[in-house]
Amino acid sequence: MTKHFLCLWGLVLIVAGGAAFAAAGSGPEALSPRPPATPVKLMFVHHSTGEGWLSDSGGRLGVTLKDNNFFVSDTNYGWGPDSIGDNTDTGHWWTWFRGSNRTTYLNALYTEYGQNCEYTRLGTDPGGQNVIIMFKSCYPNSYIGGNPNDPAKTGSNPLRGQDCNSAYMKVANVKGIYNDLLVYFKTRQDKLFILISSPPQIKEETDASHAANARAVHNWLVKDWLKNYKYKNVKVFDFFNVLTSNGGNTNKNDVGKAAGNHHRIWQGAIQHKQTVASNYSAYGSGDSHPTAAGGKKASTEFVSLLKVWYNAWKAAPKGR
């Protein structure tokens, strides 16, 4: 079984929070689906899967964000001080957001306005720093050891700074890393952080146990991670769940269908739903990189949530 994969689709700096159930939210104002009235700067930290998702000929995330008034920039391999852009595995987020050089890395991230892969974006930079920070690890990070219900590691975590091939890539440590990030996020109410969960792997590149652990971690992120986080500036998009059902084959998606696995705005509420019992990618392309059909489904569902999350964060008093 091989779990060493290159992935170029990576990290988006917007973090999504709160449980995502039907009727989730804090009142009608939290479910405002309007695009921002003026362009909003969004930074996406990614590798190859993110590159395919952004691409006009792939998942069309860049175009979809442009059409909804978000000005997109991105990182990729080789980007930034110490080439920090090479490092987007789960354990690496400690280095980005909690490590000793975080100020250097994040100052560069907040002021990066370039494109590091090909996609269409708004023609004019609206000025100022990046407001939304989206980040994502790639599919090898869905190969997780341990047990599905293991509680989050507290205190010193051996996964800090480690890549996805680490022996410490286990459920408890992964949850602990995400909890560690909240310590930083709460200090930056001026940014909206959106975690994009790691995409699923095809059946040939994982096994039932590791895939079930990934499902458990991503459900935990949506339902439990932010339960006690009292601020509005962190959100989660369950990319994993969205990519585990299709419309009949890998090149046909089930966007807009009532059944299937989704994370979206549906009938006026946030819906996180699974009706297809699969923990494997439904959009394999020969490996675990999603097909364009999977990317387009994810773009439609993610951007519907992004507008709601952005409007709710913008309306909330800062410090809450």
C-alpha positions as CSV (number, residue, x, y, z in Angstrom):
1,M,0.0,0.0,0.0
2,T,1.5,3.3,-1.0
3,K,0.9,6.4,0.9
4,H,3.7,8.7,-0.4
5,F,2.1,11.1,-2.9
6,L,2.9,14.4,-4.3
7,C,0.1,16.9,-4.1
8,L,0.0,20.5,-5.3
9,W,-3.4,21.5,-4.1
10,G,-3.0,22.7,-0.7
11,L,-4.0,25.4,1.8
12,V,-6.6,28.1,1.8
13,L,-6.6,30.7,4.5
14,I,-10.2,30.9,5.6
15,V,-11.3,28.9,8.5
16,A,-14.9,27.7,8.9
17,G,-16.4,27.1,12.3
18,G,-19.4,25.8,14.1
19,A,-21.3,22.6,13.5
20,A,-22.7,22.3,10.0
21,F,-26.1,20.7,10.4
22,A,-29.3,21.5,8.7
23,A,-30.5,24.7,10.4
24,A,-27.1,25.5,11.8
25,G,-26.3,29.2,12.3
26,S,-27.0,32.0,14.7
27,G,-30.1,33.4,13.2
28,P,-31.1,34.7,9.7
29,E,-28.3,37.2,9.5
30,A,-25.8,34.3,9.7
31,L,-27.3,32.8,6.5
32,S,-27.0,35.8,4.3
33,P,-26.0,34.4,0.9
34,R,-25.1,37.7,-0.8
35,P,-21.7,38.2,-2.4
36,P,-19.7,41.0,-0.8
37,A,-20.6,44.4,-2.1
38,T,-16.9,45.3,-2.7
39,P,-14.0,42.9,-3.6
40,V,-12.6,40.9,-0.7
41,K,-9.0,39.5,-0.7
42,L,-8.7,35.8,-0.2
43,M,-5.5,33.8,0.1
44,F,-5.4,30.0,-0.7
45,V,-2.5,27.9,0.6
46,H,-2.3,24.8,-1.6
47,H,-0.4,22.3,-3.7
48,S,-1.5,20.2,-6.7
49,T,-5.1,19.3,-5.6
50,G,-5.7,23.0,-4.9
51,E,-4.2,23.9,-8.3
52,G,-6.6,21.6,-10.0
53,W,-9.5,22.9,-8.0
54,L,-8.7,26.6,-8.9
55,S,-8.1,25.8,-12.6
56,D,-10.5,27.1,-15.2
57,S,-10.3,23.7,-16.9
58,G,-10.6,21.8,-13.6
59,G,-12.7,22.6,-10.6
60,R,-13.2,26.3,-11.6
61,L,-12.9,27.5,-8.0
62,G,-11.0,30.6,-9.2
63,V,-13.7,31.7,-11.6
64,T,-16.4,30.9,-9.1
65,L,-14.8,33.1,-6.5
66,K,-14.2,35.8,-9.0
67,D,-17.9,35.8,-10.0
68,N,-18.7,36.3,-6.3
69,N,-16.4,39.3,-5.8
70,F,-13.5,37.6,-4.1
71,F,-10.0,38.6,-5.2
72,V,-7.9,35.4,-5.1
73,S,-4.2,34.9,-4.5
74,D,-2.4,31.7,-3.7
75,T,0.8,29.9,-2.6
76,N,2.4,26.8,-4.0
77,Y,5.5,24.7,-3.8
78,G,8.6,26.8,-3.2
79,W,6.6,29.8,-1.9
80,G,7.7,32.1,0.9
81,P,10.4,32.5,3.5
82,D,12.3,29.2,4.0
83,S,10.1,27.8,1.2
84,I,7.4,27.3,3.8
85,G,4.9,26.8,0.9
86,D,6.4,23.3,0.5
87,N,5.0,22.3,3.9
88,T,1.2,21.9,4.0
89,D,0.7,18.6,5.9
90,T,-1.4,18.6,9.1
91,G,1.6,18.7,11.4
92,H,3.1,21.6,9.4
93,W,0.2,23.9,10.4
94,W,1.8,24.1,13.8
95,T,4.9,25.6,12.1
96,W,2.8,28.1,10.2
97,F,0.6,29.3,13.0
98,R,2.4,28.5,16.3
99,G,6.1,28.0,15.5
100,S,9.0,30.3,16.3
101,N,9.0,31.8,12.8
102,R,5.3,32.3,12.4
103,T,5.4,36.1,12.3
104,T,7.8,35.9,9.3
105,Y,5.6,33.3,7.5
106,L,2.3,34.9,8.2
107,N,3.4,38.5,7.4
108,A,4.4,37.1,4.0
109,L,1.2,35.3,3.6
110,Y,-1.0,38.2,4.5
111,T,0.8,40.4,2.0
112,E,1.1,38.0,-0.9
113,Y,-1.1,39.2,-3.8
114,G,0.3,37.0,-6.7
115,Q,-0.8,33.9,-8.5
116,N,1.3,30.8,-8.3
117,C,-0.8,28.7,-10.7
118,E,-3.2,29.4,-13.5
119,Y,-6.8,30.5,-12.9
120,T,-9.0,33.5,-13.7
121,R,-9.4,36.2,-11.0
122,L,-10.7,39.7,-10.7
123,G,-8.6,42.1,-12.8
124,T,-8.0,44.8,-10.2
125,D,-6.4,44.3,-6.8
126,P,-8.6,46.1,-4.3
127,G,-5.7,46.9,-2.0
128,G,-4.9,46.0,1.6
129,Q,-4.0,42.7,3.2
130,N,-5.6,39.3,2.5
131,V,-8.7,39.1,4.7
132,I,-9.7,35.4,4.2
133,I,-7.1,32.7,4.8
134,M,-7.9,29.3,3.4
135,F,-5.7,26.3,4.1
136,K,-5.8,22.7,3.1
137,S,-3.6,19.6,3.4
138,C,-3.6,17.1,0.5
139,Y,-5.1,13.6,0.4
140,P,-2.1,11.7,2.0
141,N,-3.2,13.5,5.2
142,S,-6.4,11.4,5.1
143,Y,-4.3,8.3,5.9
144,I,-4.7,8.5,9.6
145,G,-3.8,5.8,12.2
146,G,-5.2,5.3,15.7
147,N,-8.9,4.8,16.5
148,P,-11.9,6.9,15.3
149,N,-13.0,8.0,18.8
150,D,-9.6,8.8,20.3
151,P,-9.7,12.1,22.1
152,A,-7.5,15.1,21.1
153,K,-3.9,15.0,22.4
154,T,-3.3,17.7,24.9
155,G,0.0,19.3,25.9
156,S,3.2,18.5,23.9
157,N,2.2,16.9,20.6
158,P,4.7,14.7,18.7
159,L,3.0,15.6,15.3
160,R,4.0,19.2,15.5
161,G,6.1,20.1,12.5
162,Q,5.9,16.6,11.1
163,D,4.8,15.5,7.6
164,C,2.0,13.1,6.8
165,N,4.4,10.1,6.7
166,S,5.1,10.5,10.4
167,A,4.5,7.6,12.7
168,Y,2.6,10.2,14.8
169,M,0.0,10.8,12.2
170,K,-2.8,9.4,14.4
171,V,-6.4,10.6,15.3
172,A,-5.5,12.0,18.7
173,N,-2.5,13.9,17.4
174,V,-4.3,15.3,14.4
175,K,-7.2,16.6,16.6
176,G,-4.6,18.1,19.0
177,I,-2.9,20.0,16.2
178,Y,-6.2,21.6,15.1
179,N,-6.9,22.6,18.7
180,D,-3.5,24.1,18.9
181,L,-4.3,26.4,16.0
182,L,-7.2,28.0,17.7
183,V,-4.8,29.6,20.2
184,Y,-3.5,31.8,17.3
185,F,-6.7,32.2,15.5
186,K,-8.5,33.9,18.4
187,T,-5.8,36.6,18.4
188,R,-6.6,37.6,14.8
189,Q,-10.2,38.6,14.7
190,D,-9.4,40.7,11.7
191,K,-8.9,37.6,9.6
192,L,-11.4,34.8,8.6
193,F,-9.6,31.5,8.7
194,I,-11.2,28.6,6.7
195,L,-9.9,25.1,7.1
196,I,-10.5,22.9,4.0
197,S,-10.5,19.3,5.2
198,S,-8.1,16.9,3.4
199,P,-9.7,15.2,0.4
200,P,-10.4,11.4,0.5
201,Q,-8.1,8.8,-1.2
202,I,-9.2,6.3,-3.8
203,K,-9.7,2.8,-2.5
204,E,-6.4,1.6,-4.1
205,E,-4.3,4.1,-2.1
206,T,-5.7,3.5,1.4
207,D,-7.5,0.9,3.5
208,A,-10.8,0.8,5.4
209,S,-9.4,1.5,8.8
210,H,-7.4,4.6,7.8
211,A,-10.2,5.9,5.6
212,A,-12.7,5.5,8.5
213,N,-10.3,7.4,10.8
214,A,-10.2,10.2,8.3
215,R,-14.0,10.3,8.2
216,A,-14.1,10.4,12.0
217,V,-11.6,13.3,12.2
218,H,-13.5,15.4,9.5
219,N,-16.8,14.8,11.2
220,W,-15.2,15.9,14.5
221,L,-13.9,19.1,12.8
222,V,-17.4,20.0,11.6
223,K,-19.4,19.0,14.6
224,D,-17.1,19.3,17.6
225,W,-13.9,21.3,17.0
226,L,-15.4,24.7,17.4
227,K,-18.1,23.9,20.0
228,N,-16.2,25.8,22.7
229,Y,-14.6,28.4,20.4
230,K,-16.6,31.6,21.1
231,Y,-15.4,33.6,18.1
232,K,-16.7,33.9,14.6
233,N,-13.5,33.9,12.6
234,V,-12.9,30.2,12.0
235,K,-14.8,27.9,9.7
236,V,-14.5,24.4,8.2
237,F,-15.4,23.1,4.8
238,D,-15.7,19.3,4.6
239,F,-14.0,18.7,1.3
240,F,-13.6,15.1,2.3
241,N,-17.3,14.4,2.6
242,V,-18.2,16.3,-0.6
243,L,-15.9,14.2,-2.7
244,T,-17.2,10.8,-1.4
245,S,-20.3,10.7,-3.6
246,N,-20.9,11.4,-7.3
247,G,-23.6,11.3,-10.0
248,G,-22.9,7.8,-11.3
249,N,-19.2,8.0,-12.3
250,T,-16.0,10.0,-11.6
251,N,-16.8,12.5,-14.4
252,K,-20.4,13.2,-13.3
253,N,-21.1,15.0,-10.0
254,D,-24.2,15.1,-7.8
255,V,-24.3,18.9,-7.2
256,G,-27.8,20.1,-6.5
257,K,-29.1,16.6,-5.7
258,A,-31.0,15.9,-2.5
259,A,-29.2,12.6,-1.9
260,G,-25.5,12.1,-1.6
261,N,-22.7,13.5,0.6
262,H,-22.7,17.3,0.8
263,H,-21.6,20.4,2.8
264,R,-23.6,23.3,1.5
265,I,-26.4,25.8,1.8
266,W,-29.6,23.8,1.2
267,Q,-33.1,25.1,1.4
268,G,-31.9,28.1,3.5
269,A,-29.8,26.2,6.0
270,I,-26.3,24.9,6.4
271,Q,-26.4,21.2,5.6
272,H,-23.7,18.6,6.3
273,K,-25.1,15.4,5.0
274,Q,-24.0,11.8,4.2
275,T,-26.4,9.3,2.6
276,V,-23.7,7.3,0.7
277,A,-21.7,5.0,2.9
278,S,-18.2,5.5,1.5
279,N,-15.0,6.9,2.9
280,Y,-13.2,6.7,-0.5
281,S,-12.9,9.3,-3.2
282,A,-15.8,9.2,-5.7
283,Y,-13.7,11.3,-8.2
284,G,-10.5,9.4,-8.7
285,S,-8.4,10.3,-11.7
286,G,-6.1,7.4,-11.8
287,D,-4.8,8.5,-8.4
288,S,-6.5,10.5,-5.6
289,H,-6.4,13.8,-7.3
290,P,-10.1,14.7,-7.9
291,T,-11.5,15.0,-11.4
292,A,-12.9,18.3,-12.7
293,A,-16.4,17.1,-11.9
294,G,-15.5,16.6,-8.2
295,G,-13.8,20.0,-8.1
296,K,-16.8,21.7,-9.7
297,K,-19.2,20.2,-7.1
298,A,-16.8,21.4,-4.3
299,S,-16.7,24.9,-5.8
300,T,-20.5,25.2,-5.9
301,E,-21.0,24.0,-2.4
302,F,-18.0,25.8,-0.8
303,V,-18.7,29.2,-2.3
304,S,-22.4,29.0,-1.1
305,L,-21.1,28.5,2.4
306,L,-18.3,31.1,2.1
307,K,-20.7,33.9,1.4
308,V,-22.7,33.0,4.4
309,W,-19.6,32.7,6.6
310,Y,-18.1,35.9,5.4
311,N,-21.3,37.9,6.0
312,A,-21.7,36.5,9.5
313,W,-18.1,37.2,10.4
314,K,-18.2,40.7,9.0
315,A,-21.4,41.5,11.0
316,A,-20.1,40.1,14.3
317,P,-18.5,42.5,16.8
318,K,-14.8,41.8,16.7
319,G,-13.6,39.9,19.8
320,R,-16.7,37.7,19.5
